[in-house]
Amino acid sequence: MIELPLFLKLRSTLSVALIFVIFSGSAQCPDSFVFFSQAALNEFALNYPNCTAANIVVLKHPNTGWSIFDTDIEDLSPLSNIQSFQSIIINGNPLLTNLEGLNGLTMQGIGQIRIENNTNLEDISALGNIIGQVGLLHIENNQSLMSLTGLHNVISTTNEVTIRKNPGLASLQV
């Protein structure tokens, strides 16, 4: 058996310890997560019950953050522990009718809210606790959306506001 020098033994032990710290430190919330199904979303809630802050990104093409796009997701309640986020993009979820489960969200930093191409989304009132300024507000092509109630505490944007192609909206009143 070959005996390693002490500095190599220490280096090896420190590497293992560092890896453990990194993984145990990130157990609260993953840096990025891709949800492709309701089952995956439900599993997230079981695996990360203490996750309260995240960069929730629900989008078409995965990037850093969390992703939900074109899925069988119809219930966001597994995300009910999340309280703060940087951006949220909800795009192309045909079974989603409301955003219940996101009721506890508040804005952390300046980010964006994008809600687009959700055929059956009727109600976004669960976003009512988001307070203050956002970077971008984009609501487009949600055929069943009836009201903008839920955006009443968004005070201003630093970039742009786009609200278009939502035939169910009778007014822009929040």
C-alpha positions as CSV (number, residue, x, y, z in Angstrom):
1,M,0.0,0.0,0.0
2,I,1.3,3.4,-1.0
3,E,1.3,6.0,1.8
4,L,0.2,9.5,0.7
5,P,2.0,12.6,2.0
6,L,0.2,14.4,4.7
7,F,-0.6,17.5,2.6
8,L,-2.3,15.3,0.0
9,K,-4.4,13.5,2.7
10,L,-5.5,16.9,4.0
11,R,-6.2,18.2,0.5
12,S,-8.4,15.2,-0.2
13,T,-10.2,15.5,3.1
14,L,-10.8,19.2,2.6
15,S,-12.2,18.6,-0.9
16,V,-14.7,16.1,0.4
17,A,-15.7,18.4,3.2
18,L,-16.1,21.3,0.7
19,I,-18.3,19.3,-1.6
20,F,-20.4,18.3,1.4
21,V,-20.8,21.9,2.5
22,I,-21.7,23.0,-1.0
23,F,-24.4,20.3,-1.4
24,S,-25.7,20.6,2.1
25,G,-25.9,24.4,1.8
26,S,-27.9,24.2,-1.3
27,A,-30.4,21.6,0.0
28,Q,-32.8,24.4,1.0
29,C,-33.5,25.4,-2.7
30,P,-31.9,24.3,-5.9
31,D,-30.2,26.9,-8.0
32,S,-32.0,25.7,-11.1
33,F,-34.9,23.3,-11.6
34,V,-36.8,22.2,-14.6
35,F,-40.4,21.1,-14.2
36,F,-41.8,19.0,-17.0
37,S,-44.8,17.6,-15.3
38,Q,-47.2,17.9,-12.3
39,A,-45.5,14.9,-10.8
40,A,-42.1,16.6,-10.9
41,L,-43.6,19.7,-9.3
42,N,-45.1,17.6,-6.5
43,E,-41.8,15.8,-6.0
44,F,-40.1,19.2,-5.7
45,A,-42.4,20.1,-2.7
46,L,-41.5,16.8,-1.0
47,N,-37.7,17.1,-1.6
48,Y,-37.4,20.8,-0.7
49,P,-40.0,21.5,2.0
50,N,-37.9,24.4,3.4
51,C,-37.4,26.2,0.2
52,T,-38.7,29.8,0.6
53,A,-36.5,31.9,-1.7
54,A,-35.7,31.3,-5.3
55,N,-35.3,32.7,-8.8
56,I,-38.5,31.2,-10.2
57,V,-38.4,31.1,-14.0
58,V,-41.1,29.4,-15.8
59,L,-40.2,29.6,-19.4
60,K,-39.8,28.2,-22.9
61,H,-36.1,27.7,-23.1
62,P,-34.3,26.6,-19.9
63,N,-31.7,29.0,-18.5
64,T,-30.5,29.6,-15.0
65,G,-33.4,29.5,-12.6
66,W,-36.5,27.3,-12.6
67,S,-38.4,26.3,-15.6
68,I,-41.9,25.3,-16.4
69,F,-43.0,25.2,-20.0
70,D,-45.6,23.4,-22.1
71,T,-46.4,21.0,-19.4
72,D,-49.3,19.0,-17.9
73,I,-49.1,21.3,-14.8
74,E,-52.4,22.4,-13.5
75,D,-51.7,23.1,-9.8
76,L,-48.9,25.3,-8.5
77,S,-49.7,24.7,-4.8
78,P,-46.4,22.7,-4.4
79,L,-44.7,26.1,-4.7
80,S,-46.7,27.6,-1.8
81,N,-43.7,27.9,0.5
82,I,-41.9,30.2,-1.9
83,Q,-41.9,33.7,-0.6
84,S,-39.4,35.6,-2.7
85,F,-38.1,35.5,-6.2
86,Q,-36.3,37.5,-8.8
87,S,-38.2,36.7,-11.9
88,I,-41.2,34.6,-12.9
89,I,-42.1,33.6,-16.4
90,I,-45.1,31.5,-17.0
91,N,-45.3,30.5,-20.7
92,G,-47.3,27.8,-22.5
93,N,-49.0,25.9,-19.8
94,P,-52.4,24.9,-21.4
95,L,-53.9,23.2,-18.3
96,L,-53.1,26.0,-15.8
97,T,-56.3,28.0,-14.9
98,N,-55.0,30.1,-12.0
99,L,-51.8,30.8,-10.1
100,E,-52.9,29.6,-6.7
101,G,-49.8,28.4,-4.9
102,L,-47.9,31.6,-5.7
103,N,-49.9,33.6,-3.1
104,G,-46.9,34.0,-0.8
105,L,-44.6,35.5,-3.4
106,T,-43.1,39.0,-2.9
107,M,-40.6,40.6,-5.2
108,Q,-36.9,40.3,-4.3
109,G,-34.9,42.7,-6.3
110,I,-35.9,44.0,-9.7
111,G,-37.0,41.2,-12.0
112,Q,-39.7,40.5,-14.5
113,I,-43.2,39.1,-14.6
114,R,-44.0,37.4,-17.9
115,I,-47.3,35.5,-18.3
116,E,-47.8,34.4,-21.9
117,N,-49.4,31.7,-24.1
118,N,-51.4,30.1,-21.3
119,T,-54.6,29.1,-23.1
120,N,-56.8,28.4,-20.1
121,L,-55.3,30.8,-17.5
122,E,-58.3,32.8,-16.1
123,D,-57.0,34.2,-12.9
124,I,-53.7,35.8,-11.7
125,S,-55.0,37.2,-8.4
126,A,-52.5,34.9,-6.5
127,L,-49.8,37.5,-7.5
128,G,-51.4,40.1,-5.2
129,N,-48.6,40.1,-2.6
130,I,-46.0,41.2,-5.1
131,I,-45.3,44.7,-4.0
132,G,-43.2,47.5,-5.5
133,Q,-41.3,47.9,-8.7
134,V,-40.6,45.3,-11.3
135,G,-38.2,45.4,-14.3
136,L,-40.6,44.2,-16.9
137,L,-44.3,43.3,-16.9
138,H,-45.4,41.3,-20.0
139,I,-48.9,39.7,-20.3
140,E,-49.7,38.4,-23.7
141,N,-51.8,35.8,-25.5
142,N,-53.7,34.4,-22.6
143,Q,-57.1,33.8,-24.2
144,S,-59.1,33.1,-21.0
145,L,-57.6,35.8,-18.8
146,M,-60.5,37.8,-17.5
147,S,-58.8,40.3,-15.2
148,L,-55.5,41.8,-14.1
149,T,-56.5,41.6,-10.4
150,G,-53.4,40.5,-8.6
151,L,-51.1,43.2,-10.1
152,H,-52.6,46.0,-7.9
153,N,-49.4,46.3,-5.7
154,V,-47.0,46.6,-8.6
155,I,-46.2,50.3,-8.4
156,S,-44.0,50.8,-11.5
157,T,-41.6,49.2,-13.9
158,T,-38.1,50.1,-14.9
159,N,-38.3,48.7,-18.4
160,E,-41.7,48.2,-20.1
161,V,-45.2,47.1,-19.7
162,T,-46.8,45.0,-22.5
163,I,-50.4,43.8,-22.2
164,R,-51.8,42.5,-25.5
165,K,-53.7,39.7,-27.2
166,N,-55.7,38.8,-24.2
167,P,-59.2,38.7,-25.7
168,G,-61.0,38.0,-22.4
169,L,-59.8,41.2,-20.7
170,A,-62.6,43.7,-20.7
171,S,-60.4,46.4,-19.1
172,L,-56.9,47.1,-17.9
173,Q,-58.0,47.9,-14.4
174,V,-56.1,46.0,-11.7
